[in-house]
Amino acid sequence: MDYAKRALAAGWKYWYGTVGYKATQSLLNSKARQYPAHYTAGRMGAYRKHIEEKRMVADCVG
């Protein structure tokens, strides 16, 4: 639980299929190929913003 609280406080963002990675275009491309039903055009703007902001990303497992 402390891990999740620290990630939230640090501004980590949710990206399906990730476990504590730096948001990059390469990672986004990879996850979009791996999970096309989740990484839709409607969500890409937010993901690109996370890249610009140099955020860390994880899903509910990571």
N, C-alpha and C positions, 0 to 999 in steps of 0.2 A: 504494500500500500504506500509506503514512503517513496518508493521508486516512482509510482504514478503521480504522486503529489509533487515531487521535484520536477518531473517532466512537464507537468501542467504549469508550474510556477516559472519554468524556463521558456515557456511559449512553444513547446513542441506541438506539431500539427498531426492530424490523423491522415495517414495514407495506407490504404488497404494493402496487406502483404509486406509490410516493412516492420523492422524491429530495432529502431534506433539508428537510422542512417541520416546523413546530411542530405537534404533535398537538392538534387541536381537534375539537369535535363536528361542525362544518361539514365538515371534511376527512373525518372518519369517515363521515358521511352520504353524501358524494360518492363515496368509494371503495367503500362498500357497494353503491351503485347501479351503479357501473361494473363491479365484480367480485363479484357476489353469490355465486359459488361459493367464493370465498376468505373473504369477510367473513361468516362464519356466526355463528349465535347462540352457539355454543360458544366463539367467540373474542372476542366483544364485551366480556366482563368485563375481559379483559386490556387491550384497546384503551381502554376507559373509564378504567382505572387509569393508563395512559400519559398520557391527557388531564389527569387530576387532578394527576399528577406534573410536568406541563408539559415533557414530554419532546420531543426532536426525533426524527423518524422518517424512515427511508429503507428502500428495498429493496436487493437485491444490486447493482443498477445505480447507485443513487444514493448 
